Amino acid sequence: MSYTPFKFFGKNSRGRDFVVGDIHGSFSALERLLQRIDFDPEADRVFSVGDLIDRGAESHRVIEFLNHSWFHSIMGNHERMLLDSEYNAAVLENWTRYNGGAWWKRVPEHIRPRIRNVLAQLPLAFEVSTANGHIGIVHADIPTGIPWHQFIRSLESDPDMEEYALWSRNRYKHFKMMGRTVAVDGIDLVVFGHTPVSKPLHTANFYYIDTGAALLDDKALGTLTLLQIHPVMALHQLDVRTEEDVHAPA
């Protein structure tokens, strides 16, 4: 199967579209959140910003969710670590000891190739047509000054751009220092994960929605965020510790 780093989704004419922040093995929390918004798997869709695995207790359920016709995910840096660990002992040690990958050691050997094969096919970026315009989904970052069409083209052949999309926090760091960031041309909104924020952050034409679903030791985090992008914009959040709704305007 040939690998495609970018995927476009047409407008959902039957239901709603949502983007979920970094799940990190908290799949039961996602199920509870979807239940509360009366999610319809026959009509609605969920797009993930990546980092489906590690830290949380249910990373082993990743294939289950990727098999759902309504669930679509790009790759995060944690999926990248899993894939790279097959050939690099240092990555394996760092990932399983310090970055939430200890669950992998409990996965039966005969199951591991199946997980690797599915994760290896995850794109690096999505674009979704919605009633609110065209919305991009990238795990970590897009370099400042590069328009959307150039960014997605470069994912085909530029390893540095792939690295940026999976790992960078440069734009967020600039925002924290300067209080602003520069919009990316050629797209109406880009949704990021990767960088934990205490509440969803909307600045320029970017939305950061990783609210640390599996980081339960940090009182400012521990929330799973679901951003509705079609047909209206709305935020839905669940406190993973208490299973209570968190109310925040989109």
N, C-alpha and C positions, 0 to 999 in steps of 0.2 A: 504494500500500500504506500503510495507516494505521500509525502508530508506536505501540508499546506499551512503556513504560519498565520494566515489571515482568513477569516470567514465573515461573509456578509449575510445578514438575515433581513428578509423583507418584512413589511409591516404586518402585524398580527391583526387580521380582520375579524377574528373570532373571540378574542379575550384580552387579558392583561399581560404586560411584561414587567418583570422585576429583575433587579440586579442584587445579588447577595454578597456581602462582604466576606472576608476570609473566614471560612468555616472551621478550619483546623480541627477536624475530627468531632465537631459538635453537631452531628447530623440529627440527633433527636431534638435539639433546640430548633433547628430549621423546620423539622416536621411540625413541632408545636406552633411555630410562628405561621407556617402555611395554613395550618388548621384554623388559626384565629382570624385569618383574612379570607376564609372560605375559598381557598385556592382550588381551581378547577383544572385537574391535569389533562382534561380533554381539550381545553381552550387556552389556558394560561401558560406562560413560559417563565422559567427562571434561568438567568445568566449569572455565572459565578466569575468573580475576579481572580480566581485561582487560590492556591494554598488551601486545598481541600483537606490536606492531611497534616499530621504531627501535632503534638501537644495535647489535644483533646483525646477522649477515651475511645472514640469510634472511628479511627482512621481506617480500620479494616473494612468499613462500609463504603469506601470510595467507589468501588466498581459497581456496587448496587445502585448508587445514585447516577453514575455516568451511563448506566443502562436505561434510565428513564428517558422516554422520548421528549419529555418537557424540560429536561435539565441539560444545560449546555455550559461548559467551562473552558476557560483558557488555562494556560499553564502558569503556575506561580513558581517562585524560587524554591519552595519546598518540594514540589514535584521534580524540579530540575536536580535538586540534591539527591533525591531517590534514584533518578536515572544515572547520574554521574557516579554514584557510589558503587555501581556494578563493576566499574573498571578502575576505581581509585580508592585504595585502602584508607588514605588520609581523609578523604571526603566521607567515607563510610563511618570512620571513627568520630569525626567532628559532628556529623549529622545525628548519629544514633546516641551519642553521649551528651551533646550540648544543645541540639536544635530540635528536640522533640521526636526523633526518629526511633526511639527504643522499641516502639510497637513492631517495627519491621522484623526484629529478631524473633518475634513470636509467630510470624507468618510462615506457614509450611512452605518448604522449598518448592513444591510442585505448583503452588499458587503464585509465587513471585513473578515468573515470566508473564503471566496473564496481566498482572497489575502493571508491570513495566510496559508491556505492549500497548495497553490502553492509554496510559499517561503520556507515552512518547508521541501519541497522535494529537495531543491537545495543542490548539493554535496558540499564538502569542498575542493575538488581538482579534476582537470582534468589532463589527459595526452593525448597529441595529436601526432600521428605519422605524420611526415612531410618529405619533401625532404631535410630538414636541420637537421634531427634527431628527437629524441623524446623530446617534449616540455611540461613541466609541467606548470600548472596555479594554483596559490594559492593566496588568498586574501592578506595576511599580511606578513607571515614569516615562515621559517623552522628553527628549532634549529640547531646550528652549530654542526657538527660531526655526524649527523644522515643521513644515506644514504636514497635516495628517496624511495626504496622499504620498508624500515622500517618505514619511515614517513607515507606512505599511509596505511600500515597495522595498525599502531597505531591509526589512525583516527577512526577505528571501535570501539575501546574500551577504549581509554584514553581521558577523558574529558580535561586534561591539554594540550594535543596536539591539540585538537579542539580549545581551548582558544588561544593557540599560533598562530595557523593558521589564526585566525580571528582578533587578536588584537595586536600581538607583533610588536615592531619596533627595537628589540635588534640588529639584523644584520645591519640595516641601521645606527643605532647610532654608532656601532663599526666601520663601514665604514667611517663615518664622523670624528671619532676620529683618526683612524689609516690610512685612505686612501686606505684600501683594505679590502677584506673579503675572507672567505674560500669557495671554490666551494662545492656544494653538489654532492656526488657520485651517479652514477646510472641514471643520466638524463643529456641530453645535454644542456638544458636551462630551467630556471624557470622564469615565468613572474609574477610579483607582482603588486598589486595596493596599496591602503590603506595609504601610506605615500606620501603626496603631494611633488612633485619635480618641479622645474622651467622648467626643460627640461628632457626628458627621460634619465635614467641613466643605462648604461650597464657596469657591473663590475663582474669579475669572470664569472660564468655562470648564472647570474641573470640580469633581466631587470625590472626596476621600471618604470611604465608608467602612474601613477596617476598624471596628470598635473593640477589638481584642476579645472575641468570643471565648477563647480558651485561656486567656490570661486572668484567671480568677483570683490570683494573689494581689492584683493591683485594683484598688477600690475604684479607680477612675475608669477602669475597663470592664471586661466581662459581659459585654453586650453584643448580640448578633443583630446586624442591621440589614434590612431589606428595603431597597429603594425602588419604588414603582416608577417606571419610565414611560408607560403607555397604558391607557390613553391619557391619563393625567399623571402629574408628578406628586408623589406622596412618600413619606417615610414611615416604616413600620419597624419597631425594635422590640427585642425581648431581652430582659435581664436573665442571663443564663443561670445565675445562682438561685434566684427566687422564682423564675419562670413568670415574672410579671411583665406586663407591657410597659414600655418606656415611650412617653409621648413627646414627639419633637416635630416642629414644622419642617416641611421640605424646603 
